[in-house]
Amino acid sequence: MPKPIDELIVQETGLVSREIFVDEDLFKQELSHVFARAWLFVAHEDQIVKNGDYVVSKMGTDTVIVTRDMEGEVHVLLNTCTHRGMRLCRNDMGNARTFSCPYHGWSYSMDGRIVETPGDLAGVPGHATYYHGELDKKDWGLVRAPRVKVYKRTVWASWDPDAPEFEDYLGDMRQYLDFALDGRDGSPGNNEMIGGILKWRVPSNWKFAPENFIGDNYHDISHRSVDLVGINPSGGTGRRDEEPDEVTTLGFPKLGHGVIGEMPYFEEPEFQPQWQGNPEVAEYYRRCHEQRVERFGDQPRVSMTVGTIFPNMSFHGRQPRTIAVFHPISPTEMEMWRIFLVDRDAPDAVKDMARHYHLSYSGPGGLTESDDMENWSYATDSSRGEISRSIYFNYEMGLGHAREVPHLEGAVENGVFTEENARIFYKRWAEFMKAGSWDELHPGAGPGPDRRRAAEPTANVETK
């Protein structure tokens, strides 16, 4: 049996037990306490453009169907027949008005003219004869996620009807997510997928990845070989173009999110040339900078490099511009998904250069991602043993040196090199693992437990 949660995560001294990365019982508890409650990224709207489009995704270890019904509303449905559990959609994506089970023929309609609620059971072979008309089809529709949110072309869902509003779940971390999802000129929601999703499995516990992207600048040594090879889109050595000097780590202790980025600022910095490997592309980003200056004026704005939305979604906002999701398979294996983003209205040359650069950086063949996967895999494997799993990882860096951030509610800052955000991540993990319901988890508006608000049930589907 694993130790109590408060002995696994020792927040006061920055210690995290290796058991949480390899223990089967803790993994099962994560599925029920974390993945069955949190808001999870499930899809991008480019995957479900037309009515009837669907894509198969994951929420924890459950597979789900993300689909747009005949009226254009987005639903997230458990991908299993309610009769005998056969998987309904075995293709990754497609278009269908009806999902039919190949086992016994039960069918579920997404057409509101046929059923009261999309996903309801519509057809049952032998309903009038074998079932004598006694089966109530309304009771046997597909299991649906009660909370769904379409946000700036991304789709999120939660299994918990008492989960807070999506915007409250994000808090002011929302500003940094917006930077990644908005156009380079600041135009809201100006993003599209480049191609499809890269999917691959890694022999690593899922938590290593979001921890890596929540604020770990300390591991830069891992990428020294990539820097020497040079995949910089402007040529020369390095992985990316120069970043602003004001980069720091910012975390949200009540929420579990964190980011490497800039604190809110009120004037756009001087333009730094980027993407110099192609003059047309470089000129596009220069124009975007000018439009961004005009759009924001003296209003506050943020920018960022990489961050994590608790529990398992991370994103890059600059180079590369991507979404990453880390799906748990077992205590020692995860499935990674990468989506590459670019402005929807960008010229083809910009999109093509972004595609080539992103593939060289991220994904199973990406030079930088390969370094990370090696670290996570060996850290997982080295924690399996009877002795090694009994000791703790050290997260002491910067302990006790966090500072509150003006203009960001409930945020703290702790310099460029710190493990503050990792401590924030595991503190929130511990809260989820101990909590009985969202009444104990709802994010507060700022520092201090007295600022927490009660969760309020909302409508099933929300869009923006």
N, C-alpha and C positions, 0 to 999 in steps of 0.2 A: 504493500500500500504506500502511495506517495505521502510526503509530509503535508501538513496543513498549508494552505495557500500563503499565509503570512510568514511561514518559514521557507517557502520556495522563493518568494519575492521579498527581500529585506530592503525596503525602500530607504530606510534611514542610513544605511551604510553602502548602498549601491551594489548589492549582491543579488545574483539571479542563479538559482539552482539549475544544473544541467538536466535534471530530471524532466523539466517542462518541455525539453526538446526530444525526448525519447520514450517517455512513459505512455503506455497504451491506455491506462485508466484516465489520465489527464487529457489525452487526445479525445476520448469519448466525451468527457465533460466539456471540452472546448466546443464540440459540435452542438451540444444542447444549450450551453450557456453563452457562447460567443456567436457562432454562425447562425443559430436559430433566433437571435435577437437583433443583431446589428444591421444597419443598412449596408448592403453589398452591391458593388458594381456588377451588372449582369450583361450589358450589351451597349452597342452604339447604334444610333438611329439609321446609319447607313446600311445596317444589316437587315432592317425591316422597313424599307422605303415604301412599299406598296401595301394596300390592304390585303390581308391574307399571308403576307410574308412572315416567316418565323425563323428563329435561330435557336439552336440548342445551347444552353449555357449551364453554369453550375452555381449552386449556393451551398457552401460546405461540401459534403459528399453527395448531395442530392443533385440530380440533373433536372433542369427545368426547361420549359419551352417559353421563349420570349416571342410574343406574336402580336401583330396588329390586326384587330378584328375588322369586319366589313364596314364599320363606321369610323375606322381610323384610330380607335382607342388601343392603348398598349396594355397587355396582360402578361403576367408571369405565372405559369402553370406547372405543377409537378409533372414530370415526364413519365407517368406510369398509369396504366389502366387501373381503374378502381375495382375491376372484377377480379383479376388474378395477377395483377402487377406487371404485365408485359410492358416493356418500353414502347411507347407509341411512336416517337420520332427517333429513327436510327440514323438518318442523314443529318449532317451538321446544320443544314439550312434548306429552305424551300418556300413554297407557297401553297397554302391549303385552306379551304373553307371548313374542312372537316378532318379531324384526326381519328383514324380508324385503327382499332387493335387487330393485328394479324392472328391473334390466338383464338378468340371466340367471336370477333366481329363487332364488339361494342364500338360505337362511334360517338364522337363529341364534336359539336358544331360551334363555329365562331361567328355564325350568322344570327344576328338578333331577330331576324324575321322567322327563324325556325325555333329558337330556344329563348327563354326569358333572359338568361345571362350567358354571354359567350363562355364556352368551355363546359356547358351543361351537357349531360347525356342526352343524345338525340335518337340514336338507333340501337335497338337490342334485338338480335335475331330471335324469333320465337317468343316475342313479348306477349302476344295475345294467346299463344297456344302453350308453350312450355312453361311460361311464368303465370299463365292464366290471367294476364292483365293486372297482376297484383304488385308487380315491382314498381315502386315510386321512383321514376327516373330523376326527379328533382333532387333526390337524396344522394345520387351517385355520380354527380358531375366531377370534373377534375379538381383536385386540390389546388387552390390559388393562393398566391402571396397576397395578403390583405393590404399591404402597403407597397405602392409602386410610384416612382417619381421619374419623369423625364426632365432632365436638367441640362440645358445647353447641348442637346444632341446626345447626351449619355443617359443610360437607363439604369436605375437603381431599384432595389426591392428589399423588403424585410418580411420575415415570416411572422413577426410579432405585431399584432394589431395595436398594441400599446406603445410601440416605438414612437419617439418624438417626431415632430415635423423634420423633414430632411434638412431644411435650412438651419434649424436649431441643432441638429446633429453635427453639422459642419461648423457652426459658430463662425467666427471671423476667419477661420481657415478657408472659408468659402472664397475669400478674395484671392488667395493663391491658386485655388483650383480654377477660378475664373481666368487668371492670367494664362493658364495652359489651354483652356477651352476657347477663349476669345481670340479674335484675329490678331496678327502682329501689329495692326494699327489700332487695336483696342475695340474693334467692332464685336458686339456681344455674340457669342456662340458661333463664331466664324471658324469652323473646323470641319474637316472630313477625314475619313480613314483613307490611308494609302494601301490599296489592296485589301487583303483579308487579315486574319489573326495568325500570328505565329504561336504554335502550341507545342510544348515539349515537357518531358518529365525530368525531375532532378532528384537525386537521392539525398534530400535535405529536408529538415523540418521547415514548415512554411514560414515560421516567425523570423527566421534569419533574414529573409528578403525584405519585408517591410521595415525591419529594424535598420537594415543597411541604408535604405533610402530615406529614412525619417530625419537623418541629420548626422551621418557618419562621414565626416571629412578626414578622419584620422587614418582611414584605410587607403589613402591615396597611393601609398607605396606599392600596393597590389597592382596598380596600373602603370608602373614605370615602363614596362616593356612596350605597352601600347603608345605611351607618350613618345618613346624613342622611334617607334615605327612611323608614327604621325598619320592620323586620319583626319586631321583638322580640315574643315571644308574650305579654309582659305589657303591651304598648303602649309608645308613645313611640319615641325614637330608638334606634339600635343594632340589632345582628343577633341578639342573644341576651340572656338574663338574665345578671345579674352572676355572674362566676366567682370561685372562692376566691382569696385574696390570695397563697397559697403556690405558685401555678402556676410551673413551671420547665420546662426541657427536659432529658429523660433519655434517654441512648442506651446501646446495648449493643454495644461495639466488636467483640467476637468473633462477633456474630450478624448485624449489619446492620440491626437494628430500632431504632426510636426513637419518642418520644412527647412531647407537651406535656401535662403533668399534675402531680400532686403526688407527692412522695416518701412512702414508707409512713408512716402515722400511726396512733395508737392510741386516739384519741377522736374521735367524729364532731363536726364543727364545728357551731356553732349554725345552725339552719335559716334559709336565705335564701328568702323568698317567690319563687315562680316560676310561670310559666304563668297570670299574673293576669288574662289576658283572658277567662277562663271560671272562675267560682267553683268549679264542680264539679271541674274539672280541677286547679285550685290545691289544693283540699282533698285530692285523691287523692295528690298529690306530698308534701303535708305528712304524711299518714299513712304514706307509704312511708319518709319520713325517720325517723319514730318507730320503725317496724319495723326499719329498718336499725340504729339505735342499739341496740335490744334484741338483734338478731341477732349483732352483732359484739362488743358489750361492750368489753373492753379489748384485743381481738385486733387485730393489724395488718391494715390494709386500704389500698387506694389508690383514687384517682379520676383521671380524665383527660378531656381535651378532644378531642384528635385524635392519631393515631399511624399508623405504617406497619410492617407485617410484610414483611420483604424476601422477594421482590423487588417485587411489584406489587399488594399488597392494603393499602388504608388504611381506617381506620374512625374515626368520631366517636362519642364516648361520652356526650355530654350533649345539646347542642342544635346541630345536629340529631343524632339517633342513627342512624347509617347505616353501611353497608359500601360501599366503592368498590373496583372492580377495573379495572386498566388493561391491556388486551390489546394486544400489539404487532401492528401490521399491516405496517408498513414502518419504515425509519429515521425517517420524518417523518410517520407517521400512527399513531394508536391508536384503539381502540374502548373507550369508557368504559361501565361498568355501575354503576348505583346501586341499592342495596337499602335501603329504609327499615324501621326496627325500632321495636317498641313492646312493652310487657309483654303477654304472652298473656292474662293475667287482668284486664287493665285494662278499665274501663267503656267503652262505645262513644263517649262524649263525649271521653275521653282519646285514643282512637285516631283519631277524626275530626279533632280539633284538631292532633294530631301530623302527620297526612297533609297538611293544608293548610299547616302551617308548613314541613314538610320540602320540599314542592314549591316554595314561594316562595324557599327557601334554596339547594337543590341541584338537580342535574339540568340538562338542556339549556336549560330555561327559568328555572332558579334564578338569582336576582340575584347571589349571591355566586359561584356556580360560573361564571357568565358572565365575571366579572372574571378569574378564574383562567385560564380557557380562552384569553382574549385574550392574557394574558401568555405562556403556554406556546407558543401558535401563533406569535406574532411572534418569540419567542426562538429557536424552531426555524428559522423561515424566514430570520432574519437570520444564521444560522450556516451556510447552504448555500454561500455564495460562496467563491471560491478563496482570497481574503485572509482573510475572516472565520473560516473554518473552521480557519485555521492559528494562531489565537490562543486564549488560555485564559480561562475564567471564573474569577472570584476568590471563593474560599471561606475567606478568612483570619479572619473574625470569630471571636474567642474562641479562636484557635489557641494551644494551650499552657496553657489555663486550666481544663481539665476536672478535676473532683474526683470521687473515688470516693464511692459512695452506700451508706450503711449499710442493711442488711436487703434489699438487691437484689444478687444475685450477678452480678459482672461488669459492673455499670452505672456510668455516669459522669453527672455533672450539670454544666451550664455556664451557668446563668442563663437569664433570659427571652429575651434577644436574643443569639443565637449561631448559627454555622453548623457547630457540632460534629456535630450529627446528620447533616447532609448529607455531611460528611467521612466519617462512619461508614458511611453508605450506599454511597458510591463506593469506599471501601476494601474493603467486602465484595464489591461488584461486581467490582473488580479481582482479588480472590482467586478468585472463581468463574471468571473469564475465564482465569486462569493455571493453575488446578488441573487435574490429570489425572484425579482421582477424589475421592470423599468421604473417602478416607484423609487427604487434605490439607485438607479443609474442615470436618470434624466440629466443631461448636461445643464449646468448652471450658467448664468449670464456673466459671471466673472469670478474672481478668486473668492474662496470661502464657501463652506457648506451651507451657510445661511442664505446664499443667493440661489439655491436650487429651486426649480419650479416643478410642480406636479405635471406628469405626462397627461396629455389630452388625446383621446381617440379622434381620428380624422377619417375623412372619406377614403374609400378603397384606392382610388386612382387619382393621382395628382399630376398635372402636366405643367410645363413651363417652357 
